[in-house]
Amino acid sequence: MTARKVLVVEDERTIAEAVAARLRAEGFEVEIAGDGPAAVDAARRIQPDAIVLDVMLPGFDGLEVCRRIQAERAVPVLMLTARDDETDLLVGLAVGADDYLTKPFSMRELSARVHALLRRATRNSAPVAAAASATMRLGDLEINLAERRVLRAGVEARLTPTEFDLLVHLASRPRTVLPRERLLADVWGWADASGTRTVDSHIKGLRRKLGADLIRTVHGVGYALEVER
């Protein structure tokens, strides 16, 4: 079987080489880019299955890299940031990143995140099994599973792949409170609860695009989709 390709975009050579070495040891084919323009060119040339992308880059930053790459072809992106700044994280998710890690991080965690991204990408590429289940309608919310499109009150919202998956998971159990740890396991494929802020950031993205009233927070527990069946 052909090795899956990962593009590592990081201007600190020591970090880039360490990440690449870990991923190569796990069977991935890896290419490194050290600045924004080189990253966009490499993504266009090698068509990677996933991208590990640092936010702070010379040339232009990782947010712009993500925006340009996703405009040409949807690809799972794990963003690396030196700052645990929620605004940066939300912007990264808005331009198409699927997940993020804050430096410093362990190579074990990075590897687990990349594997989880690829598992989700494979699952999402599978065709919808039955035409009858291709559209979910809950109140004024309409989710087209086959086309991966979402409308609320007839207005289309442009969701990232992860936002869409999270919304579908919540919509499949309307008015049911789902713990953040369960959402991490079911949507992201994580076996631990180390990334609950990832869930919170994606929920904020959904509220911004679909309305603050759509998802209810149960403090200390999780989230529920507040629409009629």
C-alpha positions in Angstrom: 0.0 0.0 0.0 1.3 3.5 -0.9 2.5 5.5 2.1 0.3 8.4 3.1 1.9 11.8 2.6 2.3 14.5 5.3 3.6 18.0 4.6 5.4 19.5 7.6 5.5 23.3 7.5 7.8 24.7 10.2 10.6 27.3 10.0 12.4 26.0 13.0 14.6 23.3 11.4 15.1 21.4 14.6 11.4 21.0 15.2 10.7 20.3 11.6 13.2 17.5 11.5 12.0 16.0 14.7 8.4 15.9 13.6 9.4 14.5 10.2 11.5 11.8 11.8 8.7 10.7 14.1 6.2 10.6 11.2 8.6 8.7 8.9 9.2 6.2 11.7 5.4 5.5 11.6 5.4 4.8 7.9 4.5 8.2 6.5 6.1 9.9 3.5 7.1 13.3 4.7 8.2 16.6 3.0 9.3 19.7 4.9 8.6 23.4 3.9 10.1 26.3 5.8 8.0 29.3 4.8 4.6 30.2 3.5 5.2 30.3 -0.3 7.1 27.1 -0.2 4.3 25.4 1.8 1.7 26.4 -0.8 3.9 25.2 -3.7 4.7 21.9 -1.9 1.0 21.3 -1.2 0.1 21.9 -4.8 2.9 19.6 -6.0 2.7 16.6 -3.7 -1.0 16.7 -2.8 -0.5 15.6 0.8 -3.0 13.5 2.8 -2.4 15.8 5.9 -0.5 18.9 6.8 1.2 19.9 10.0 1.4 23.6 9.9 3.1 26.2 12.1 1.2 29.5 12.5 4.3 31.7 12.6 6.1 31.5 9.3 8.3 33.8 7.1 6.8 34.9 3.8 3.3 34.8 5.0 1.8 33.1 8.0 0.2 29.7 8.5 -3.3 31.1 8.5 -2.7 32.4 5.0 -1.1 29.1 4.0 -4.2 27.3 5.3 -6.6 29.6 3.5 -4.8 29.3 0.1 -4.4 25.5 0.3 -8.0 24.9 1.4 -9.2 27.1 -1.4 -7.7 24.7 -3.9 -8.2 21.4 -2.2 -9.6 20.2 1.1 -7.0 18.6 3.2 -6.8 17.9 7.0 -4.6 20.5 8.8 -3.1 20.3 12.3 -1.9 23.8 13.3 1.0 24.4 15.6 1.0 27.6 17.7 3.5 29.0 20.2 0.7 31.0 21.8 -2.4 29.6 23.5 -4.4 32.5 22.2 -8.1 31.8 21.6 -8.5 34.4 18.9 -5.7 32.9 16.9 -7.2 29.4 17.4 -10.6 30.5 16.2 -9.1 32.2 13.1 -7.2 29.1 12.3 -10.3 26.9 12.6 -12.2 29.5 10.5 -9.8 29.2 7.6 -10.0 25.4 7.5 -7.7 24.0 10.2 -9.1 20.8 11.8 -7.1 20.8 15.0 -4.3 22.5 16.8 -1.4 21.9 19.2 0.2 24.5 21.4 4.0 24.4 21.7 5.7 22.7 23.4 4.1 19.4 22.5 5.0 15.7 22.7 5.8 13.8 19.5 3.5 11.1 20.8 0.6 13.5 21.0 1.3 15.0 17.6 1.5 11.6 16.0 -1.8 10.6 17.6 -3.5 13.8 16.3 -2.2 13.1 12.7 -3.5 9.6 12.8 -6.9 10.8 14.1 -7.2 13.4 11.3 -6.5 10.8 8.7 -9.0 8.3 10.2 -11.7 11.0 10.1 -10.8 12.0 6.5 -11.1 8.4 5.4 -14.4 8.0 7.2 -15.8 11.2 5.7 -14.9 10.2 2.2 -17.1 7.2 2.4 -20.4 7.5 0.4 -23.7 8.1 2.3 -25.3 4.6 2.6 -28.9 5.5 1.9 -30.6 8.3 0.0 -33.2 8.5 2.7 -30.6 9.5 5.3 -28.9 12.0 3.0 -30.6 15.1 4.7 -31.2 15.8 8.3 -34.0 18.4 9.1 -34.4 19.7 12.6 -36.5 22.8 13.0 -35.0 25.5 10.7 -31.7 23.6 10.4 -31.0 21.5 7.3 -28.0 19.3 7.0 -27.2 17.7 3.6 -24.9 14.8 4.4 -24.2 13.8 0.8 -23.1 17.3 -0.2 -21.8 18.3 3.3 -23.8 21.5 3.2 -25.7 23.2 6.1 -28.5 25.8 6.0 -30.3 27.5 8.8 -33.6 29.3 8.0 -32.7 28.9 4.3 -29.3 30.6 4.6 -26.2 28.5 3.9 -23.3 28.5 6.4 -19.8 27.6 5.3 -18.5 25.2 7.9 -15.1 23.6 8.1 -15.0 19.8 7.8 -14.6 19.4 11.6 -17.4 21.8 12.4 -19.6 19.9 10.0 -18.8 16.6 11.7 -19.4 18.0 15.1 -22.7 19.5 14.1 -23.9 16.2 12.6 -22.9 14.3 15.8 -24.9 16.8 17.9 -27.8 16.8 15.5 -28.0 13.0 15.6 -29.0 13.3 19.3 -30.9 16.5 19.5 -31.5 18.0 23.0 -29.2 15.3 24.5 -26.2 16.6 26.5 -23.0 15.1 25.1 -19.9 15.3 27.3 -16.9 17.0 25.8 -14.8 13.9 26.3 -17.3 11.8 24.3 -17.3 14.4 21.5 -13.5 14.2 21.5 -13.7 10.4 21.2 -16.5 10.2 18.6 -15.7 13.2 16.4 -11.9 13.6 16.7 -11.1 9.9 17.5 -9.1 10.8 20.6 -8.7 8.2 23.4 -8.0 10.8 26.1 -9.5 14.1 27.2 -6.5 16.3 26.8 -8.0 18.5 24.1 -11.4 19.7 25.5 -10.5 23.3 24.5 -10.6 22.0 20.9 -14.3 21.1 21.4 -15.0 24.5 23.0 -13.3 26.4 20.1 -15.3 24.5 17.4 -18.5 25.1 19.3 -17.8 28.8 19.3 -17.3 28.6 15.5 -20.6 26.9 15.1 -22.4 29.5 17.2 -20.8 32.3 15.2 -21.9 30.8 11.9 -25.3 29.4 12.9 -26.5 31.4 15.8 -25.7 31.6 19.5 -29.1 29.9 20.4 -28.4 26.7 18.5 -26.1 24.9 21.0 -26.7 24.9 24.8 -23.8 24.7 27.2 -24.2 22.5 30.3 -21.4 23.8 32.5 -19.1 21.0 33.7 -20.7 18.5 31.4 -20.9 19.3 27.7 -23.2 20.5 24.9 -26.6 19.9 23.4 -28.2 20.9 20.1 -31.3 22.9 21.0 -33.7 22.3 18.0 -36.9 20.5 17.6 -36.9 17.0 16.1 
